[in-house]
Amino acid sequence: MKGTTDGTAGIGRQAVRACLLVLAVACACPVAAQGPQPDPAAADPVARGAYILHAAGCASCHTARGEGAAPLAGGTALTTAFGTFYSPNITPDPEHGIGRWTEEEFARALRQGISPEGYAYYPAFPYTSYTGMTDRDVADLWAYLRTVPPAAQENRPHELGLPYRWRFLLPVWRWLYFEEGATLVDAGRPPSWNRGAYLVGTLAHCGECHTRRGLLGGPDHDRLLAGNPEAPEGRGSVPNITPDPEDGIGDWSDDDLIFFLELGMLPDGDFAGGSMARVIEETTSRLTPEDRAAIVEFLRSVPAVGGIRG
């Protein structure tokens, strides 16, 4: 889809976007009604952790849809080819949430995919991306989660077929596909590019959905961000977000990409739907303009790969 970049139509579209931006700001609301506002530059770890929570997509996965759903109490269904996974309660409730966890156990879960009891998590939890999180981001996210009101909501067990319900097979999957370690910094790139790489590849874990997977659920790294023919919700496909001009975002302008991340508006005036609409609502729209620009800068630099259209 090619967007108009000049002329009357372009001016009209910019005006529509400006109005939508005002509405988006007016309607925005935080996950929790208490505590400081999210701020990536804050010295206060709680305020900074609130920003990390949105950047990492925690709110969109761990808060169930529907009126009255307790923030971060889990229950969101993720339908995949391997079965349906349900997000857990990550409030400080001591019985059903993470209230009895230590900060060290929390860090191990995020970056190693290992529970406090010592068992491996399914990779539906994107620890394969979170493994690159910085110490400060993990600590600040932990600090914020300790301030969330506890919710006594039980976790719902996953609904998986054979052999995927056999958790004892997960070490084999981890040996094949999981590489633990911090996100590498490319000294030859500007800080904004490295920030975009960290946001896309680690915090926002875009590749978890936008990269197709094989029979065992391992990502195809040769087609990184080039789309996934099977959307996690089981409806349609996940679009290609490489710079390919035919199947990806190569013909989108920087403004097209920025407005999409901020408002969910496509170059043709339509809007994102499905799970991406919630990602925009809870994650990309809540980032700073600098972080959205960093994402665009990074996406422009990844190898263009064709084959899967949005």
C-alpha positions as CSV (number, residue, x, y, z in Angstrom):
1,M,0.0,0.0,0.0
2,K,1.5,3.3,-1.1
3,G,0.7,6.5,0.8
4,T,0.3,9.9,-0.7
5,T,3.2,12.1,0.3
6,D,2.3,15.4,-1.3
7,G,-0.7,17.4,-2.8
8,T,-4.1,18.0,-1.4
9,A,-4.7,14.4,-0.4
10,G,-1.5,14.3,1.6
11,I,-2.4,17.5,3.4
12,G,-5.8,16.2,4.2
13,R,-4.4,13.0,5.5
14,Q,-2.0,14.9,7.8
15,A,-4.9,16.9,9.2
16,V,-6.9,13.7,9.9
17,R,-3.8,12.2,11.6
18,A,-3.4,15.3,13.7
19,C,-7.0,15.1,14.9
20,L,-6.6,11.4,15.7
21,L,-3.5,12.1,17.6
22,V,-5.3,14.6,19.8
23,L,-8.1,12.0,20.4
24,A,-5.5,9.3,21.2
25,V,-3.8,11.5,23.8
26,A,-7.1,12.5,25.4
27,C,-8.2,8.8,25.6
28,A,-5.0,7.4,26.8
29,C,-5.0,5.8,30.3
30,P,-2.4,4.1,32.4
31,V,-2.6,0.4,33.3
32,A,-2.9,1.3,37.0
33,A,-4.6,4.3,38.4
34,Q,-1.9,4.8,41.0
35,G,1.8,5.6,41.0
36,P,3.9,8.0,38.9
37,Q,3.4,8.3,35.2
38,P,5.7,6.2,32.9
39,D,8.9,8.0,32.2
40,P,11.9,6.3,30.5
41,A,14.2,9.1,31.7
42,A,13.1,9.1,35.4
43,A,15.5,8.5,38.2
44,D,12.6,6.9,40.1
45,P,12.7,3.1,39.2
46,V,9.0,2.8,39.6
47,A,8.2,5.5,37.0
48,R,10.8,4.1,34.7
49,G,9.6,0.6,35.3
50,A,6.1,1.6,34.2
51,Y,7.5,2.7,30.9
52,I,9.4,-0.6,30.5
53,L,6.2,-2.5,31.2
54,H,4.5,-0.9,28.2
55,A,7.6,-1.1,26.0
56,A,7.9,-4.8,26.7
57,G,4.2,-5.5,25.9
58,C,3.4,-6.8,29.4
59,A,0.1,-5.0,29.6
60,S,-1.3,-6.3,26.3
61,C,-0.5,-9.9,27.1
62,H,-1.1,-10.1,30.9
63,T,-4.4,-8.1,31.1
64,A,-7.4,-10.0,29.9
65,R,-9.8,-8.3,27.5
66,G,-13.2,-7.3,28.7
67,E,-14.7,-4.8,31.2
68,G,-13.6,-5.3,34.8
69,A,-10.5,-7.3,34.0
70,A,-7.8,-6.8,36.7
71,P,-4.7,-5.2,35.3
72,L,-1.9,-7.7,34.8
73,A,-3.8,-10.6,36.4
74,G,-3.4,-12.8,33.3
75,G,-5.9,-14.9,31.4
76,T,-5.3,-13.6,27.9
77,A,-5.4,-16.5,25.4
78,L,-2.7,-16.9,22.8
79,T,-3.9,-19.4,20.1
80,T,-1.2,-21.0,18.1
81,A,-0.6,-24.1,15.9
82,F,0.6,-25.9,19.0
83,G,-2.4,-25.1,21.2
84,T,-3.7,-22.3,23.3
85,F,-1.5,-20.6,25.9
86,Y,-2.9,-18.4,28.7
87,S,-0.9,-15.6,30.2
88,P,-0.2,-15.8,33.9
89,N,-1.0,-13.4,36.8
90,I,2.0,-11.1,37.3
91,T,0.5,-9.0,40.1
92,P,2.0,-9.2,43.6
93,D,-0.7,-11.6,44.8
94,P,1.2,-14.2,46.9
95,E,-1.1,-17.1,46.0
96,H,-1.7,-16.7,42.3
97,G,0.8,-14.0,41.2
98,I,4.4,-13.3,41.8
99,G,4.1,-12.0,45.3
100,R,6.4,-14.6,46.7
101,W,9.1,-14.3,44.1
102,T,12.4,-12.7,44.7
103,E,13.9,-10.2,42.3
104,E,16.5,-12.8,41.3
105,E,13.8,-15.3,40.4
106,F,12.0,-12.7,38.4
107,A,15.2,-11.9,36.4
108,R,15.9,-15.6,35.8
109,A,12.3,-16.0,34.5
110,L,12.7,-13.1,32.1
111,R,16.2,-13.8,30.8
112,Q,16.5,-17.6,31.1
113,G,12.9,-18.8,30.9
114,I,13.2,-20.7,34.1
115,S,10.5,-20.6,36.8
116,P,11.2,-20.2,40.6
117,E,10.4,-23.9,40.9
118,G,13.1,-24.7,38.3
119,Y,11.0,-25.8,35.3
120,A,11.3,-24.3,31.8
121,Y,8.7,-22.0,30.5
122,Y,7.1,-22.5,27.1
123,P,8.6,-20.1,24.5
124,A,5.1,-18.5,24.1
125,F,6.6,-16.4,26.9
126,P,9.1,-14.4,24.9
127,Y,12.1,-15.0,27.2
128,T,14.1,-15.7,24.0
129,S,13.9,-12.0,23.3
130,Y,13.8,-10.8,26.9
131,T,17.2,-12.5,27.5
132,G,18.8,-9.4,26.1
133,M,17.2,-7.0,28.7
134,T,19.6,-4.8,30.6
135,D,20.0,-5.2,34.4
136,R,18.4,-1.7,34.9
137,D,15.4,-2.5,32.8
138,V,14.8,-5.8,34.7
139,A,15.2,-4.1,38.1
140,D,13.0,-1.2,37.3
141,L,10.2,-3.4,35.8
142,W,10.4,-5.4,39.0
143,A,10.1,-2.2,41.1
144,Y,7.0,-1.2,39.2
145,L,5.3,-4.6,39.4
146,R,5.6,-4.5,43.2
147,T,3.3,-1.4,43.2
148,V,0.5,-3.0,41.2
149,P,-2.6,-3.9,43.2
150,P,-2.6,-7.7,43.8
151,A,-5.3,-9.7,42.1
152,A,-6.4,-13.0,43.5
153,Q,-7.1,-14.5,40.1
154,E,-6.1,-18.1,39.4
155,N,-4.0,-18.9,36.5
156,R,-5.6,-20.9,33.7
157,P,-3.7,-24.0,32.5
158,H,-2.6,-24.1,28.9
159,E,-4.6,-26.2,26.4
160,L,-2.0,-28.1,24.3
161,G,-2.1,-31.2,22.3
162,L,0.6,-33.9,22.2
163,P,3.5,-33.8,22.1
164,Y,3.6,-30.1,23.0
165,R,2.1,-30.6,26.5
166,W,5.1,-32.7,27.4
167,R,7.2,-30.1,29.2
168,F,10.1,-32.5,29.6
169,L,10.8,-31.9,25.9
170,L,11.5,-28.2,26.4
171,P,15.2,-28.6,27.2
172,V,15.6,-30.0,23.6
173,W,13.8,-27.0,22.2
174,R,16.0,-24.7,24.2
175,W,19.2,-26.5,23.0
176,L,18.1,-26.0,19.4
177,Y,16.8,-22.5,19.5
178,F,17.6,-20.5,22.7
179,E,20.7,-18.4,23.0
180,E,21.0,-16.6,26.3
181,G,22.8,-13.2,26.5
182,A,22.6,-9.4,26.5
183,T,21.6,-7.5,23.4
184,L,24.9,-6.6,21.6
185,V,25.7,-2.9,20.8
186,D,27.0,-2.1,17.3
187,A,29.7,0.5,17.9
188,G,29.6,1.4,14.3
189,R,26.0,2.5,14.5
190,P,24.5,5.6,16.1
191,P,22.9,5.3,19.6
192,S,19.4,5.8,18.0
193,W,19.9,2.8,15.8
194,N,21.1,0.7,18.8
195,R,18.1,1.8,20.8
196,G,15.8,0.8,17.9
197,A,17.5,-2.6,17.7
198,Y,17.0,-3.1,21.4
199,L,13.3,-2.1,21.3
200,V,12.5,-4.2,18.2
201,G,14.6,-7.3,19.1
202,T,14.4,-7.3,22.9
203,L,11.8,-5.3,24.7
204,A,9.0,-5.2,22.1
205,H,10.0,-8.6,20.8
206,C,8.6,-7.9,17.4
207,G,10.3,-11.0,15.9
208,E,8.3,-13.3,18.1
209,C,5.2,-12.7,15.9
210,H,6.7,-11.2,12.7
211,T,9.1,-14.1,12.0
212,R,7.7,-17.4,10.8
213,R,8.4,-20.6,12.8
214,G,9.1,-24.2,11.8
215,L,7.5,-27.4,12.8
216,L,9.0,-27.4,16.3
217,G,8.3,-23.7,16.8
218,G,11.8,-22.4,16.2
219,P,12.1,-19.0,14.4
220,D,13.4,-18.9,10.9
221,H,16.3,-16.4,11.4
222,D,16.9,-16.2,7.7
223,R,13.5,-14.5,7.3
224,L,13.7,-12.3,10.4
225,L,10.7,-9.9,10.5
226,A,9.6,-11.1,7.1
227,G,6.1,-12.1,8.2
228,N,4.5,-15.2,9.5
229,P,1.8,-17.1,7.5
230,E,0.1,-18.2,10.8
231,A,-1.0,-15.4,13.1
232,P,-0.8,-16.3,16.8
233,E,-4.6,-15.7,17.0
234,G,-5.2,-18.3,14.3
235,R,-6.6,-15.7,11.9
236,G,-4.7,-14.7,8.8
237,S,-1.0,-13.9,8.7
238,V,1.4,-11.6,10.4
239,P,2.7,-9.0,8.0
240,N,6.2,-8.5,6.6
241,I,7.9,-5.5,8.3
242,T,11.2,-5.7,6.4
243,P,12.0,-2.9,3.8
244,D,10.9,-5.1,0.9
245,P,9.0,-2.7,-1.5
246,E,6.5,-5.3,-2.6
247,D,5.6,-7.4,0.4
248,G,7.0,-5.3,3.3
249,I,7.2,-1.7,4.3
250,G,9.7,-0.5,1.7
251,D,7.2,1.9,0.1
252,W,6.0,3.4,3.4
253,S,7.4,6.8,4.3
254,D,8.9,7.5,7.7
255,D,5.7,9.4,8.6
256,D,3.6,6.4,7.5
257,L,5.5,4.2,10.0
258,I,5.5,6.8,12.8
259,F,1.8,7.3,12.5
260,F,1.2,3.6,12.4
261,L,3.1,3.0,15.6
262,E,1.4,6.0,17.2
263,L,-2.2,5.6,16.0
264,G,-2.4,2.3,14.1
265,M,-3.2,4.2,10.9
266,L,-2.1,2.5,7.6
267,P,-0.9,4.5,4.6
268,D,-4.3,3.9,2.9
269,G,-6.2,5.4,5.8
270,D,-7.4,2.0,7.3
271,F,-6.4,1.0,10.8
272,A,-4.7,-2.0,12.3
273,G,-6.9,-4.7,13.8
274,G,-6.6,-7.9,15.8
275,S,-3.7,-8.3,18.2
276,M,-1.7,-5.5,16.5
277,A,-4.3,-3.0,17.5
278,R,-3.7,-3.9,21.1
279,V,0.0,-3.8,20.7
280,I,-0.3,-0.2,19.4
281,E,-2.7,0.7,22.1
282,E,-0.7,-0.7,25.0
283,T,2.9,-0.5,23.6
284,T,4.0,1.6,20.6
285,S,1.6,4.5,21.2
286,R,3.0,4.8,24.7
287,L,6.6,5.1,23.6
288,T,8.3,8.5,23.4
289,P,8.6,10.0,19.9
290,E,12.3,9.4,20.1
291,D,11.8,5.7,20.7
292,R,9.3,5.4,17.8
293,A,11.8,7.1,15.5
294,A,14.5,4.7,16.7
295,I,12.3,1.7,15.8
296,V,11.7,3.2,12.3
297,E,15.4,3.8,11.9
298,F,16.2,0.2,12.8
299,L,13.5,-1.3,10.6
300,R,14.8,0.6,7.6
301,S,18.2,-1.2,8.1
302,V,17.2,-4.8,8.3
303,P,17.6,-7.0,5.2
304,A,14.6,-6.7,2.8
305,V,12.9,-10.1,2.4
306,G,9.9,-10.8,0.2
307,G,7.3,-13.6,0.1
308,I,4.7,-12.8,2.8
309,R,2.4,-9.9,2.4
310,G,0.5,-8.1,5.2
